[in-house]
């Protein structure tokens, strides 16, 4: 095997692709549910400060 392909960077590229996929999923989830989550925390904060 004199001309074996070099695959040393393949693992790094795969981890980068997984990281990008996770980041895209997090951004989409926050864009969809962000206002609802903000309202929940706002309601909790108001309930705690009124007492």
C-alpha positions in Angstrom: 0.0 0.0 0.0 2.3 2.7 -1.2 -0.6 5.0 -2.2 -3.0 4.7 0.8 -5.4 7.5 1.0 -4.9 9.9 3.9 -8.1 10.2 6.0 -6.7 12.1 8.9 -9.0 15.1 8.4 -12.1 13.1 7.8 -13.0 12.7 11.5 -12.7 16.5 12.0 -14.9 17.2 9.1 -17.6 14.8 10.4 -17.5 16.4 13.8 -17.8 19.8 12.2 -20.8 18.7 10.2 -22.5 17.2 13.3 -21.8 20.5 15.2 -23.3 22.5 12.3 -26.4 20.3 12.3 -26.9 20.6 16.0 -26.5 24.4 15.8 -29.1 24.6 13.0 -31.6 22.5 15.0 -31.1 24.7 18.1 -31.6 27.9 16.1 -34.8 26.5 14.5 -36.2 25.4 17.9 -35.4 28.7 19.5 -36.9 30.6 16.6 -40.1 28.5 16.9 -40.5 28.3 20.6 -38.5 31.3 21.8 -41.4 33.6 22.4 -43.4 30.9 24.2 -40.5 30.1 26.5 -40.0 33.8 27.1 -43.6 34.2 28.1 -43.3 31.2 30.5 -40.3 32.7 32.3 -42.0 36.1 32.3 -45.0 34.6 34.0 -42.9 32.8 36.6 -40.9 36.0 37.3 -44.2 38.0 37.8 -45.6 35.3 40.1 -42.4 35.4 42.2 -42.2 39.2 42.4 -45.9 39.7 43.4 -45.5 37.7 46.6 
